[in-house]
Amino acid sequence: MPINIILAGFMGVGKSTVGKILADRLDWVFFDTDTLISDSAGMSISEIFSTYGEQYFRSLENRIIDDIITNSNMVIATGGGLILDQSNFDLIKSKDSVIIVLDAPFDVIWSRLRFCDDRPIIVNNSKLQIKGLYEIRRPIYYERADYIVSICSKTPYEIAKEIECLLDLHQ
């Protein structure tokens, strides 16, 4: 049985929503790395990006995952770029954590993000920019995933239950 479950994937796939449900079902601790970063910095992720830049945000992300990954029986919802960083990925894998990538085709992602204005990595909510980022990240998610779970036509509860069954963590 894994020590921790890491939920990864592109923005808008529901990592935080599914993570909360899954942690509740398992009676495990839930962490959202973006929330932890925002809380520790005392500002929103968008403010961190605009004030200090993406590189600074990534350093906070690395520090947060390093701080929490030593615990066990956690469900951790990560920001969309966290497992793309090699040092974060190596750290997660060194702690016997399982990486579940939540996945969806681009049209599903776009339908969820097109009116969203709080994603600092996206400039002017450009469909072309989001698609470009999606096409760069998705193969890396697939390469780094222990399991891939499609979110299509499923509720967050169904996705959480699927992960539970996939990992044989029935309650």
TIKE-27421 format. One line per field, with one value per residue: x, y, z of N, C-alpha, C in turn; residue in three letters; residue number from 1. Coordinates in pm, 1 decimal, always signed. Example, Ala and Ser with C-alpha at 12.3 -4.5 7.8 and 13.67 -1.06 7.14 Angstrom:
<pts>
n_x <- [+1319.0 / +1285.0]
n_y <- [-569.0 / -225.0]
n_z <- [+780.0 / +708.0]
ca_x <- [+1230.0 / +1367.0]
ca_y <- [-450.0 / -106.0]
ca_z <- [+780.0 / +714.0]
c_x <- [+1320.0 / +1290.0]
c_y <- [-330.0 / +3.0]
c_z <- [+780.0 / +787.0]
code <- [Ala / Ser]
pos <- [1 / 2]
</pts>
This chain:
<pts>
n_x <- [+84.3 / +51.5 / +236.8 / +169.7 / -66.8 / -36.3 / -191.0 / -189.5 / -169.0 / -308.8 / -409.4 / -738.2 / -845.2 / -952.8 / -809.3 / -787.4 / -1054.4 / -1121.0 / -918.3 / -980.6 / -1217.1 / -1127.6 / -935.4 / -1103.7 / -1265.9 / -1076.2 / -994.5 / -762.3 / -505.1 / -546.7 / -377.6 / -333.0 / -109.6 / -91.4 / -256.9 / -117.4 / +119.0 / +23.8 / -82.7 / +152.4 / +304.3 / +143.1 / -7.6 / -196.5 / -165.5 / -157.6 / -72.5 / +182.1 / +308.5 / +291.7 / +431.3 / +679.2 / +747.3 / +753.1 / +967.2 / +1034.6 / +794.1 / +805.8 / +1021.7 / +912.7 / +715.6 / +871.0 / +987.8 / +762.5 / +663.4 / +879.5 / +869.6 / +626.6 / +616.6 / +738.5 / +563.8 / +297.3 / +22.4 / -129.6 / -319.2 / -227.5 / -289.0 / -151.7 / -4.5 / -34.3 / +222.6 / +399.0 / +497.4 / +641.7 / +884.2 / +1199.4 / +1339.1 / +1132.3 / +976.3 / +1159.5 / +1190.8 / +929.7 / +900.7 / +1100.9 / +990.6 / +812.3 / +563.3 / +259.7 / +182.0 / -94.8 / -231.1 / -473.0 / -671.7 / -779.6 / -925.4 / -826.7 / -1048.8 / -1226.2 / -1075.3 / -1048.8 / -1316.7 / -1350.9 / -1167.7 / -1195.5 / -1333.5 / -1199.7 / -1014.2 / -805.6 / -564.6 / -239.7 / -35.8 / -135.4 / -181.7 / -408.5 / -609.4 / -579.4 / -676.4 / -508.1 / -258.6 / -310.0 / -363.0 / -115.6 / +49.8 / -75.6 / -24.5 / +249.8 / +284.3 / +122.9 / +236.3 / +450.5 / +325.1 / +205.6 / +432.4 / +539.4 / +346.6 / +211.7 / -34.5 / -304.0 / -598.7 / -895.1 / -1103.7 / -1333.2 / -1681.0 / -1742.5 / -1823.6 / -1666.6 / -1675.2 / -1702.2 / -1456.6 / -1278.9 / -1353.3 / -1281.1 / -1002.5 / -948.8 / -1027.9 / -851.0 / -607.5 / -655.6 / -765.6 / -993.0 / -1251.8]
n_y <- [-118.2 / +225.9 / +497.1 / +764.1 / +939.5 / +1102.4 / +1346.0 / +1446.3 / +1638.6 / +1827.4 / +2171.3 / +2232.9 / +1975.8 / +1880.8 / +1807.7 / +1901.2 / +1890.3 / +1616.0 / +1511.1 / +1595.3 / +1452.4 / +1187.0 / +1167.9 / +1200.9 / +972.3 / +775.0 / +838.1 / +984.9 / +1239.8 / +1548.2 / +1751.3 / +2045.6 / +2161.0 / +2416.3 / +2570.6 / +2549.3 / +2681.1 / +2939.0 / +3009.4 / +3002.7 / +3202.7 / +3418.3 / +3536.0 / +3528.8 / +3275.3 / +3393.8 / +3650.8 / +3590.0 / +3501.3 / +3739.2 / +3922.6 / +3804.7 / +3618.2 / +3319.8 / +3141.5 / +3183.0 / +3102.5 / +2829.1 / +2750.9 / +2779.7 / +2586.2 / +2355.6 / +2358.0 / +2327.3 / +2069.6 / +1917.5 / +1957.6 / +1832.1 / +1571.4 / +1374.9 / +1282.2 / +1039.8 / +850.2 / +1039.6 / +1239.9 / +1423.4 / +1703.4 / +1839.1 / +2132.0 / +2206.6 / +2202.9 / +2079.7 / +1802.3 / +1807.7 / +1917.8 / +1792.4 / +1747.6 / +1759.5 / +1544.2 / +1330.1 / +1340.9 / +1282.3 / +1020.0 / +893.3 / +864.1 / +656.8 / +716.7 / +718.4 / +819.9 / +957.6 / +1048.3 / +1268.7 / +1287.3 / +1439.2 / +1505.0 / +1784.1 / +1946.7 / +1917.9 / +2024.1 / +2289.4 / +2370.8 / +2391.7 / +2584.1 / +2816.1 / +3045.4 / +3112.3 / +3316.2 / +3311.1 / +3179.1 / +3199.3 / +3126.5 / +3141.6 / +3364.5 / +3615.3 / +3425.9 / +3269.5 / +3047.9 / +2920.5 / +2942.2 / +2793.6 / +2543.3 / +2489.0 / +2468.0 / +2252.0 / +2050.5 / +2029.1 / +1951.3 / +1720.2 / +1471.2 / +1439.2 / +1410.6 / +1161.3 / +1001.7 / +1012.4 / +917.7 / +679.3 / +571.5 / +644.8 / +824.8 / +876.9 / +1161.6 / +1201.7 / +1219.7 / +1150.2 / +1185.3 / +1374.3 / +1210.6 / +953.6 / +935.4 / +944.1 / +706.2 / +525.1 / +553.5 / +459.9 / +190.1 / +114.6 / +124.6 / -61.4 / +8.8 / -20.9 / +77.5]
n_z <- [+0.0 / -80.4 / +66.9 / +39.0 / -164.5 / -460.5 / -640.0 / -963.1 / -1269.2 / -1545.3 / -1511.0 / -1391.5 / -1393.4 / -1161.1 / -931.6 / -662.4 / -570.6 / -605.4 / -448.9 / -184.8 / -141.1 / -171.6 / +36.1 / +254.6 / +228.3 / +277.3 / +526.7 / +557.8 / +565.0 / +394.4 / +162.2 / -25.1 / -246.2 / -366.4 / -200.4 / +42.8 / -29.7 / -89.8 / +161.6 / +319.4 / +202.0 / +234.1 / +39.3 / -269.6 / -527.9 / -780.6 / -707.3 / -608.5 / -844.4 / -1001.5 / -844.4 / -770.5 / -964.6 / -1175.1 / -1125.3 / -855.8 / -738.0 / -807.0 / -649.4 / -394.6 / -416.1 / -434.3 / -179.9 / -16.2 / -91.6 / -13.9 / +261.5 / +338.9 / +234.3 / +383.2 / +568.9 / +626.8 / +479.5 / +329.3 / +105.0 / -162.3 / -345.3 / -623.8 / -775.8 / -1126.5 / -1241.8 / -1069.0 / -1062.7 / -1292.9 / -1250.8 / -1208.1 / -963.9 / -773.8 / -861.6 / -826.9 / -547.5 / -458.2 / -559.5 / -414.7 / -169.9 / -162.0 / -271.0 / -460.2 / -784.3 / -920.2 / -1213.3 / -1313.4 / -1592.6 / -1901.4 / -2223.8 / -2434.8 / -2506.9 / -2293.6 / -2084.3 / -2178.9 / -2172.3 / -1901.8 / -1823.5 / -1974.9 / -1887.2 / -1666.4 / -1450.2 / -1273.2 / -1306.4 / -1300.4 / -1477.5 / -1723.8 / -1985.8 / -2047.1 / -2081.2 / -2313.9 / -2558.2 / -2739.2 / -2610.2 / -2374.6 / -2486.3 / -2603.9 / -2375.8 / -2251.5 / -2442.5 / -2418.6 / -2150.5 / -2107.3 / -2220.0 / -2043.2 / -1797.2 / -1847.0 / -1871.6 / -1616.2 / -1447.6 / -1218.4 / -1235.8 / -1457.2 / -1462.3 / -1617.4 / -1622.2 / -1752.9 / -1802.1 / -1539.5 / -1194.8 / -928.4 / -699.7 / -809.6 / -939.8 / -722.4 / -594.2 / -794.1 / -790.5 / -534.7 / -566.4 / -768.5 / -633.8 / -446.6 / -192.4 / -40.0 / +180.4]
ca_x <- [+0.0 / +134.8 / +242.0 / +96.4 / -122.7 / -11.2 / -278.2 / -123.8 / -237.6 / -323.0 / -503.4 / -878.1 / -893.6 / -1022.1 / -720.6 / -823.1 / -1187.7 / -1109.7 / -829.1 / -1055.3 / -1310.9 / -1049.9 / -878.8 / -1214.8 / -1305.7 / -971.0 / -961.6 / -624.5 / -487.6 / -544.7 / -304.6 / -330.1 / +17.3 / -113.3 / -310.5 / -7.3 / +209.6 / -45.3 / -89.1 / +285.9 / +351.9 / +52.2 / -64.8 / -249.7 / -70.5 / -146.1 / +12.1 / +320.1 / +357.3 / +308.4 / +528.9 / +811.0 / +773.4 / +730.6 / +1080.3 / +1018.8 / +682.6 / +854.1 / +1107.1 / +819.5 / +651.6 / +969.1 / +1002.6 / +639.5 / +656.5 / +986.3 / +823.5 / +513.4 / +623.2 / +790.3 / +450.1 / +237.2 / -123.2 / -176.8 / -356.2 / -171.7 / -323.9 / -39.7 / -22.0 / -13.4 / +362.7 / +484.8 / +572.4 / +724.2 / +1016.2 / +1268.4 / +1370.7 / +1006.7 / +940.5 / +1252.1 / +1158.3 / +803.5 / +925.0 / +1188.7 / +911.0 / +713.0 / +432.8 / +206.8 / +135.6 / -215.5 / -257.1 / -610.4 / -653.4 / -895.7 / -889.0 / -817.2 / -1178.9 / -1281.1 / -994.2 / -1085.0 / -1450.7 / -1339.4 / -1076.8 / -1212.5 / -1380.8 / -1122.3 / -919.8 / -712.3 / -454.6 / -134.5 / +52.9 / -205.3 / -193.7 / -532.7 / -692.2 / -564.3 / -697.6 / -387.0 / -155.6 / -346.6 / -344.3 / +28.9 / +98.0 / -134.9 / +47.2 / +384.6 / +279.5 / +51.9 / +324.7 / +532.6 / +235.9 / +192.1 / +560.8 / +568.0 / +232.9 / +199.6 / -166.5 / -375.3 / -742.3 / -972.4 / -1210.2 / -1445.2 / -1814.0 / -1744.5 / -1827.6 / -1548.7 / -1691.3 / -1671.6 / -1312.1 / -1215.9 / -1378.8 / -1198.3 / -864.5 / -952.6 / -1031.1 / -725.6 / -500.4 / -705.2 / -773.7 / -1135.5 / -1284.4]
ca_y <- [+0.0 / +346.3 / +582.7 / +885.0 / +945.9 / +1232.2 / +1372.2 / +1537.7 / +1655.6 / +1963.5 / +2255.4 / +2216.4 / +1836.9 / +1851.3 / +1742.8 / +1941.0 / +1838.5 / +1470.3 / +1484.6 / +1610.2 / +1340.1 / +1064.6 / +1170.4 / +1178.4 / +831.5 / +690.8 / +892.5 / +1030.0 / +1384.8 / +1608.2 / +1875.7 / +2105.7 / +2234.1 / +2557.9 / +2634.0 / +2559.4 / +2785.8 / +3066.0 / +3036.0 / +3031.1 / +3329.4 / +3524.3 / +3598.0 / +3431.7 / +3224.6 / +3499.5 / +3757.8 / +3539.4 / +3505.1 / +3875.8 / +3995.0 / +3740.2 / +3539.1 / +3175.4 / +3069.7 / +3193.1 / +3013.6 / +2690.5 / +2723.6 / +2757.6 / +2457.3 / +2253.4 / +2361.2 / +2272.6 / +1924.3 / +1862.3 / +1962.0 / +1744.8 / +1436.4 / +1278.6 / +1227.3 / +926.4 / +844.6 / +1169.2 / +1264.1 / +1554.4 / +1760.3 / +1924.7 / +2225.4 / +2141.8 / +2193.8 / +2025.9 / +1679.3 / +1832.0 / +1948.7 / +1665.3 / +1729.7 / +1726.1 / +1408.0 / +1238.7 / +1341.7 / +1208.4 / +877.5 / +839.4 / +847.0 / +550.9 / +774.1 / +678.6 / +936.4 / +936.6 / +1162.2 / +1285.8 / +1324.6 / +1470.2 / +1564.3 / +1929.1 / +2015.6 / +1917.9 / +2122.0 / +2422.7 / +2405.3 / +2423.9 / +2696.0 / +2930.5 / +3165.0 / +3120.1 / +3427.6 / +3304.8 / +3088.0 / +3295.8 / +3081.9 / +3166.6 / +3506.1 / +3653.8 / +3307.6 / +3235.8 / +2906.2 / +2872.4 / +2927.1 / +2682.2 / +2419.6 / +2467.1 / +2420.7 / +2118.4 / +1957.2 / +2010.1 / +1883.5 / +1591.5 / +1353.1 / +1426.1 / +1349.6 / +1018.9 / +937.1 / +1010.7 / +862.6 / +537.4 / +539.0 / +754.7 / +811.0 / +972.2 / +1227.6 / +1223.9 / +1165.3 / +1096.1 / +1282.9 / +1363.5 / +1094.1 / +834.2 / +935.0 / +905.4 / +563.2 / +453.2 / +553.7 / +367.8 / +52.9 / +95.9 / +101.2 / -161.8 / +74.1 / -21.8 / +101.2]
ca_z <- [+0.0 / -87.9 / +184.7 / +2.4 / -298.7 / -521.8 / -753.9 / -1055.8 / -1395.6 / -1594.9 / -1437.3 / -1426.1 / -1394.1 / -1036.7 / -834.5 / -525.4 / -539.0 / -591.2 / -336.1 / -58.8 / -130.7 / -152.2 / +171.4 / +346.4 / +217.0 / +335.2 / +658.2 / +547.6 / +564.5 / +260.6 / +140.2 / -158.6 / -243.3 / -396.6 / -79.0 / +138.4 / -77.7 / -71.6 / +305.3 / +373.5 / +145.4 / +272.2 / -80.6 / -365.4 / -627.3 / -882.6 / -651.9 / -604.7 / -982.1 / -1051.1 / -762.4 / -764.0 / -1083.8 / -1171.2 / -1065.5 / -710.6 / -705.1 / -816.6 / -532.6 / -282.9 / -443.1 / -397.9 / -34.6 / +42.9 / -111.6 / +69.1 / +400.8 / +372.3 / +176.3 / +481.0 / +643.4 / +557.2 / +467.3 / +282.7 / -33.7 / -193.1 / -476.0 / -663.3 / -886.0 / -1255.8 / -1281.6 / -963.8 / -1096.6 / -1410.7 / -1197.1 / -1182.9 / -821.3 / -706.0 / -901.3 / -759.6 / -405.7 / -442.3 / -583.5 / -310.0 / -48.6 / -184.2 / -303.1 / -589.4 / -859.2 / -1000.2 / -1302.1 / -1359.6 / -1732.8 / -1985.0 / -2352.4 / -2428.8 / -2512.5 / -2157.6 / -2011.3 / -2225.6 / -2123.1 / -1759.5 / -1799.3 / -2064.3 / -1816.6 / -1542.8 / -1454.6 / -1160.4 / -1338.2 / -1334.2 / -1584.1 / -1849.9 / -2017.2 / -2117.2 / -2106.5 / -2454.9 / -2588.4 / -2806.3 / -2508.5 / -2287.6 / -2563.5 / -2616.0 / -2246.3 / -2236.6 / -2530.6 / -2363.9 / -2020.1 / -2102.8 / -2233.2 / -1922.4 / -1697.6 / -1879.9 / -1845.0 / -1472.4 / -1372.5 / -1185.6 / -1290.5 / -1522.9 / -1443.5 / -1695.7 / -1545.8 / -1844.5 / -1771.3 / -1403.1 / -1086.3 / -841.3 / -611.7 / -889.8 / -963.5 / -595.4 / -573.9 / -892.4 / -739.4 / -421.1 / -620.7 / -842.4 / -537.3 / -352.6 / -62.7 / -3.7 / +321.2]
c_x <- [+88.7 / +130.9 / +160.7 / +42.5 / -104.8 / -103.6 / -214.2 / -207.0 / -253.5 / -422.8 / -645.3 / -930.5 / -961.3 / -937.9 / -759.7 / -957.2 / -1182.9 / -1025.2 / -898.7 / -1148.8 / -1236.3 / -991.6 / -987.8 / -1257.3 / -1205.0 / -940.1 / -812.0 / -623.7 / -484.0 / -463.3 / -320.1 / -205.3 / -1.2 / -167.7 / -200.9 / +90.0 / +148.4 / -49.4 / +48.4 / +340.5 / +264.3 / -3.8 / -112.8 / -139.9 / -49.8 / -57.8 / +158.1 / +381.2 / +385.6 / +414.5 / +669.1 / +846.0 / +756.1 / +843.8 / +1072.5 / +905.5 / +729.3 / +944.2 / +1020.7 / +752.1 / +743.6 / +985.1 / +881.3 / +635.2 / +763.7 / +943.6 / +718.2 / +530.5 / +675.7 / +680.6 / +392.4 / +85.8 / -182.8 / -221.7 / -311.9 / -211.7 / -214.5 / -82.3 / +15.8 / +131.0 / +452.4 / +563.1 / +655.2 / +867.6 / +1083.3 / +1297.4 / +1245.3 / +966.6 / +1028.4 / +1221.0 / +1032.0 / +827.3 / +1013.6 / +1111.6 / +797.5 / +572.3 / +389.9 / +149.0 / +18.4 / -235.8 / -403.5 / -601.2 / -786.1 / -845.4 / -893.9 / -953.0 / -1246.0 / -1207.1 / -1037.2 / -1223.0 / -1446.9 / -1259.6 / -1111.3 / -1263.1 / -1305.5 / -1021.1 / -819.0 / -599.3 / -337.2 / -42.4 / -7.5 / -221.2 / -321.6 / -621.1 / -693.7 / -579.1 / -571.9 / -274.1 / -184.6 / -324.5 / -196.5 / +88.8 / +49.8 / -55.5 / +190.6 / +379.4 / +222.3 / +144.1 / +413.2 / +449.6 / +226.1 / +318.8 / +584.6 / +458.4 / +254.1 / +67.3 / -224.8 / -524.6 / -811.4 / -1082.9 / -1338.6 / -1571.2 / -1822.6 / -1756.5 / -1697.9 / -1555.9 / -1658.6 / -1521.8 / -1238.7 / -1233.1 / -1295.6 / -1053.5 / -852.2 / -946.7 / -900.6 / -610.1 / -537.2 / -705.0 / -917.4 / -1153.1 / -1402.9]
c_y <- [+124.4 / +424.4 / +709.3 / +871.3 / +1088.4 / +1244.8 / +1480.6 / +1548.1 / +1802.4 / +2041.5 / +2229.5 / +2074.4 / +1796.0 / +1784.9 / +1775.0 / +1883.0 / +1688.0 / +1435.7 / +1493.1 / +1491.5 / +1210.2 / +1058.2 / +1143.4 / +1031.6 / +739.3 / +726.2 / +925.0 / +1182.5 / +1432.9 / +1736.7 / +1917.2 / +2193.0 / +2382.5 / +2633.1 / +2650.7 / +2670.0 / +2923.3 / +3104.9 / +3074.4 / +3165.0 / +3447.6 / +3601.6 / +3490.1 / +3385.6 / +3328.9 / +3612.9 / +3714.6 / +3547.1 / +3648.1 / +3953.4 / +3937.1 / +3654.0 / +3389.5 / +3100.1 / +3071.0 / +3100.7 / +2867.6 / +2655.2 / +2701.9 / +2621.8 / +2343.3 / +2244.7 / +2296.9 / +2120.6 / +1855.1 / +1856.4 / +1856.2 / +1599.5 / +1332.6 / +1219.7 / +1109.1 / +933.1 / +981.2 / +1158.7 / +1406.8 / +1594.4 / +1859.9 / +2026.4 / +2155.6 / +2123.5 / +2120.3 / +1902.0 / +1695.3 / +1863.9 / +1818.4 / +1643.6 / +1697.6 / +1582.0 / +1306.0 / +1228.2 / +1260.4 / +1058.0 / +815.2 / +810.9 / +746.4 / +603.6 / +726.6 / +803.6 / +894.9 / +1062.1 / +1159.1 / +1346.9 / +1351.1 / +1522.3 / +1716.7 / +1997.2 / +2020.6 / +2022.0 / +2263.7 / +2464.4 / +2444.8 / +2551.2 / +2823.7 / +3056.8 / +3188.0 / +3235.2 / +3425.5 / +3203.9 / +3172.7 / +3253.5 / +3107.4 / +3317.1 / +3529.3 / +3535.2 / +3266.3 / +3084.6 / +2846.2 / +2849.6 / +2807.6 / +2549.5 / +2387.1 / +2410.9 / +2277.9 / +2016.0 / +1931.7 / +1923.1 / +1742.1 / +1470.6 / +1331.3 / +1366.4 / +1199.1 / +942.1 / +918.5 / +946.4 / +715.7 / +485.7 / +664.8 / +725.9 / +919.1 / +1030.9 / +1240.0 / +1149.3 / +1100.9 / +1211.3 / +1271.7 / +1243.4 / +963.9 / +823.0 / +890.9 / +755.9 / +478.7 / +444.7 / +456.7 / +222.2 / +19.4 / +58.9 / -2.8 / -109.6 / +79.8 / -3.2 / +17.4]
c_z <- [+0.0 / +43.0 / +159.2 / -139.4 / -348.7 / -642.0 / -838.9 / -1182.9 / -1428.7 / -1509.7 / -1485.6 / -1425.4 / -1263.3 / -929.4 / -690.2 / -483.7 / -514.5 / -469.9 / -201.8 / -36.4 / -100.2 / -10.9 / +275.7 / +346.2 / +286.5 / +480.2 / +665.7 / +553.3 / +419.4 / +262.5 / -4.8 / -160.7 / -275.0 / -275.6 / +24.8 / +99.6 / -53.4 / +76.7 / +360.8 / +323.4 / +186.5 / +154.1 / -176.2 / -460.9 / -736.9 / -834.7 / -644.3 / -743.7 / -1026.3 / -973.4 / -774.9 / -885.3 / -1063.1 / -1103.4 / -912.7 / -664.2 / -705.4 / -698.7 / -407.9 / -295.2 / -399.3 / -246.5 / +33.8 / +28.3 / -27.1 / +216.1 / +431.6 / +329.3 / +275.4 / +568.4 / +567.0 / +562.5 / +435.2 / +137.8 / -61.2 / -334.6 / -511.0 / -767.4 / -1015.7 / -1297.4 / -1183.6 / -1005.8 / -1223.5 / -1370.2 / -1154.2 / -1034.9 / -740.4 / -735.3 / -828.5 / -610.6 / -378.0 / -457.4 / -476.7 / -180.8 / -67.4 / -206.7 / -440.9 / -657.0 / -947.2 / -1083.3 / -1342.7 / -1498.0 / -1802.0 / -2118.8 / -2342.8 / -2430.2 / -2375.2 / -2072.3 / -2050.1 / -2173.7 / -1975.6 / -1734.6 / -1875.1 / -1997.3 / -1685.4 / -1553.1 / -1339.8 / -1182.1 / -1387.1 / -1448.1 / -1722.4 / -1868.4 / -2097.2 / -2154.3 / -2253.7 / -2477.0 / -2651.5 / -2704.4 / -2417.8 / -2359.9 / -2579.4 / -2488.1 / -2219.6 / -2319.1 / -2484.9 / -2238.4 / -2024.7 / -2122.5 / -2109.6 / -1809.2 / -1721.3 / -1844.3 / -1695.0 / -1388.0 / -1338.5 / -1241.2 / -1353.1 / -1510.2 / -1525.3 / -1608.7 / -1627.6 / -1801.7 / -1633.9 / -1304.2 / -1006.4 / -746.8 / -685.4 / -916.5 / -837.0 / -570.3 / -670.8 / -845.6 / -622.4 / -468.7 / -692.7 / -748.8 / -431.4 / -210.0 / -12.6 / +146.3 / +360.6]
code <- [Met / Pro / Ile / Asn / Ile / Ile / Leu / Ala / Gly / Phe / Met / Gly / Val / Gly / Lys / Ser / Thr / Val / Gly / Lys / Ile / Leu / Ala / Asp / Arg / Leu / Asp / Trp / Val / Phe / Phe / Asp / Thr / Asp / Thr / Leu / Ile / Ser / Asp / Ser / Ala / Gly / Met / Ser / Ile / Ser / Glu / Ile / Phe / Ser / Thr / Tyr / Gly / Glu / Gln / Tyr / Phe / Arg / Ser / Leu / Glu / Asn / Arg / Ile / Ile / Asp / Asp / Ile / Ile / Thr / Asn / Ser / Asn / Met / Val / Ile / Ala / Thr / Gly / Gly / Gly / Leu / Ile / Leu / Asp / Gln / Ser / Asn / Phe / Asp / Leu / Ile / Lys / Ser / Lys / Asp / Ser / Val / Ile / Ile / Val / Leu / Asp / Ala / Pro / Phe / Asp / Val / Ile / Trp / Ser / Arg / Leu / Arg / Phe / Cys / Asp / Asp / Arg / Pro / Ile / Ile / Val / Asn / Asn / Ser / Lys / Leu / Gln / Ile / Lys / Gly / Leu / Tyr / Glu / Ile / Arg / Arg / Pro / Ile / Tyr / Tyr / Glu / Arg / Ala / Asp / Tyr / Ile / Val / Ser / Ile / Cys / Ser / Lys / Thr / Pro / Tyr / Glu / Ile / Ala / Lys / Glu / Ile / Glu / Cys / Leu / Leu / Asp / Leu / His / Gln]
pos <- [1 / 2 / 3 / 4 / 5 / 6 / 7 / 8 / 9 / 10 / 11 / 12 / 13 / 14 / 15 / 16 / 17 / 18 / 19 / 20 / 21 / 22 / 23 / 24 / 25 / 26 / 27 / 28 / 29 / 30 / 31 / 32 / 33 / 34 / 35 / 36 / 37 / 38 / 39 / 40 / 41 / 42 / 43 / 44 / 45 / 46 / 47 / 48 / 49 / 50 / 51 / 52 / 53 / 54 / 55 / 56 / 57 / 58 / 59 / 60 / 61 / 62 / 63 / 64 / 65 / 66 / 67 / 68 / 69 / 70 / 71 / 72 / 73 / 74 / 75 / 76 / 77 / 78 / 79 / 80 / 81 / 82 / 83 / 84 / 85 / 86 / 87 / 88 / 89 / 90 / 91 / 92 / 93 / 94 / 95 / 96 / 97 / 98 / 99 / 100 / 101 / 102 / 103 / 104 / 105 / 106 / 107 / 108 / 109 / 110 / 111 / 112 / 113 / 114 / 115 / 116 / 117 / 118 / 119 / 120 / 121 / 122 / 123 / 124 / 125 / 126 / 127 / 128 / 129 / 130 / 131 / 132 / 133 / 134 / 135 / 136 / 137 / 138 / 139 / 140 / 141 / 142 / 143 / 144 / 145 / 146 / 147 / 148 / 149 / 150 / 151 / 152 / 153 / 154 / 155 / 156 / 157 / 158 / 159 / 160 / 161 / 162 / 163 / 164 / 165 / 166 / 167 / 168 / 169 / 170 / 171]
</pts>
